[in-house]
Amino acid sequence: MPRVVSVFPNVREVEFRYLLPAIMRVDVAAPRSSGPVAGAEELAVGGRGGSIAPELRVPGLICRSRCQPTCHLTNNSTAPRTKIMTTDTRLNEPRAERRRKDSRLEKLLFRLEAQRICLEWAFREIAGRPGIVFEMGLGHGRTYDHLRIHLPEREIYVLDREIDCFADCTPPQNYLLLGDIEDTLASGATRFGGQVILAHADMGSYVEANNIATSAKLSRCLPAVLSPHAIVLSDLPLELAGTRSLPRPPGAPKDTYFLYVNGPP
């Protein structure tokens, strides 16, 4: 807890918690024209009756509180000055420096925000271009639901190991490709080679080894289904032959989503 420490030796230290019961009302007076802090606002803090304690110097403010009933010092230019000091030096550090890392909740929010922003950007990029959509990683079906609402005229094929989504987000059976992503992309290349205009992969997990393996499979097998100038969005970094990485759209948090376009600049 912060302490009020007198800058004069004849005024004893006062624990800040003793100030709180004395705060009964607050009046803001006109700025002072003189004193250690010229032009500072004067914050009068006091209760009904009682004596006035020493002025408390706060950056930009001068506080008066009747925190010491035995003190009969009046509020004038000769009253001892005290200042508030803190024992927690971290309070003076910028918030970004104090925070060592983002919480898992924040990471999830950043990823979802990036996903939405990147998808909306991709919708605009593919407007007017022919081609189908690959949704890799159905999950609970939220992104698939987002895709079918914003791209109602597109055929959307979903690739995943199994169906484990909301009942109202289940794709039609003839638009499902179930199995290991390497196998489903291989069969997809036979059926839809060079036809996918938008490929979205949301296949990251909590296990880093699995993420590395999945990223390698996508990097190997995805290029075969992409049409010229196709857009690829992924929550994992990829190395796709024939594609180039793109910068994030404005507002998308960094290191959360990765964008690629098929073909030369």
N, C-alpha and C positions, 0 to 999 in steps of 0.2 A: 504494500500500500504506500502511495506517495507520502512524504513527510513535509511539513511546513517548518523550515529551518530559518531562524533569525540570522540576518546578516550582521546584527549587532550583538556583542558578547553579553550584554546585560538583559537580553530577552531570551527566556528559556525556550527549548524546542517544544513544539506542540504537535502531537499526532494529528494528522488530517481528519481522522474519524471523529475527533472532538468538534470539528467545525460543523459537521452535518446537522446535528440536532439544533444548532443555532439558526439555520437557514429557515426563516419564516416567510420572507417576502423579498422580492428583487426589484429595485428601481434603477433605471439607467439615467444618469445625470448628464449634463453637457460635458463636452470634452474639456480637459484641463489645459490651460495655456502654459503651464510651467511644471517643473518637477523632473525627476529622473527620466520619465518617458513622456516627452512633450506631446500633447495632442491625444493622449490615451484616454479612452472612455473610462468613466468612473462607475463602478458597479457597487451599489450600496446594498449590503446584505445585513439584515438585522431583525430583531423581533420587537415585541411590545415592551417598552421600558428596558431597564438594565443598562449596563455600561457598555461602552464601545471598546472593542479590542483593537490592537494595532492593525494598521493597514497591511494588507497582504498583497505583495506585488506579484501579479500574474502577467505574462507577456501580453501587452496590449490592454490590460485591465488593471484597475486598482480596487481591491476588495476590502470592505470593512465588515467585520463580524464580531458579535458580542460573545465570542467563544470563551473568554476568560472573565467571569463575573468579578474577580478581585482586581482586575486591571481597570484603572480610571483614566487611561490615556484618551485624550480627545482626538477627533479627526482633524488634524491641522498639518501644516507643513513640517512641524517638528516631530511628528509621530515616527517611531522607528519603522523602518522598512523591512519586510520579510519577503522571502521568495520561496516558491514551491519547487522542490527538487525531487527527482525520481531516482529510485535505486535500480530501475529496469532500463538499462541502456538500449535495449532492443526497441523501445518505443520511439527512439529517435531515428531508427533505420527505416528506409523505404519499405513498404509492404512487400514489394517484389523480392527484396533481398532477404527478408525474414522468412519467407515461405520457401522451404527447401524443395518441395515437389508438390505437384497437383494430387489431390485425393482421387481415388478411383471414381467417385461420383462426378468430379469435375472432368476427368478424362472421358467418361461416358458422354457427358453433356457436350463436350467439345467435339467428339467424334460424330454424334448425331447432328449437331449443327453443321459440321463440315459436309456430312453426307447430304443433307437437305440442300445446302447451297450449291454443292457440286452437281447434284441431279438437276436442279432447276437450270443451271448453266448448260448442262448437256442437252436438256430438252430444247433449248433455243438453238443450240449448235446443229442438231440433227433435223430441225424443222425443214420440211420440203425435200428431204433426201429419202430415197427408198431403202428398205432394209428391215430386218427383224431385230428383236431385243432378246438378249440372254441375261437372265437373272441367276447368278451363281451363288447359292447359299440362301435357301428359302427361309430358314429359321422359323420365326413365328408368323411370317407373312406380311409384316408391316411395310417393308420396302416394295414387295410385289404389289400390295394394295395401292401404294403411292404411284407406282409405275402405271398400273392399269387405269387409274383415275386421270393421270396427266397425259397418258399416251393411249387414248381409247381406240385409235385407228391402227395401232401397231399389234403385230403378233408377238406375244411375250412367252418365251420358253424358259422354264425353270429347271435348274440342275441342282440336285442335292442327293444325299445318301438316302434320306427317308422323308416322309411327311410328318411334321410335328408342328403344325401351325394352327391358328384360329380357324374354326370351321368355315367362317365366311371369307377366309383368305386362301382357301385351297384352290390351286389352279385346276383347270379342266384336265382330265386324264390324258388327253392327246397332246397336251402342252407340257407334260412332265417327262424329264429325263433323269431317272433314278439310278444311283450307283456311285462309285468312286469318280471324282471329278476328271481324272485322267481318262477313264473309260468313256464317260459320257461326252467329253469333248472330242474324243476320237470318233465316236459314232456321229456326233454332231457335225464334224468336218465332212463326213461322207454325205450327209443330208443337206447341210446348210453352208458348205464351203464358200467363203467370200460373200456371205449374205448378211452378216450381223453388223448393224450400224451402231448399236450401243450395247456394250457389254459391261455389266455391273457385277463386281465380285465382292461379297461381304462374307468372307470365310475365315477371318482371323479367330483365334482361340486364345485361351489363357496359357497354353503350353507353347513355349518358344520353338521347341523342336518341331512341333506340328505345323507351326506357321512357316518355318523354313521349308519343310517338305511341300506344303500346299503352294507356296509361292513358286517353287521350282516346277511343279506340275502345271500351274497356270502359265508360267513363262514359256514352257515347252509346247503346250498344246493349244493355247488360245489364238495365236496368230493365224492359224489355218482357217478359222471361221470368219475372220474380220473382213469387212468390205473396205474399199478404198476410203480413206478419211474417217474411218470408224472411230468412235470415242470409247475409251476404256476407263472405267472408274474402279478403284480397288482400295480396300482398307489395308492391304499388304503391298509393300514395294515389289515391283515386277521388273523383269528384263525381257521384254517382248521384241523379238526380231522384226525389223521393219517399222518399228514405231519410234516415236520420240516423246519425251516427257513434256508436260505442259505446266505452267505456273498455276497455283491455286486461284480460283476466282476471288474477288475482293470479299473480305469478311469471313472466309473459311479459315479456321484455326490451323496453324502449321503442324506438320508431322502427324496428321490424322487421316488424310485421304491422299491418294496418288492418282494423277491424271495422265493419260497418254492418248495420242492420236496416231492412227495408222497412215503411213506414207511419209514422203519427204516434206520439208517445209514448203 
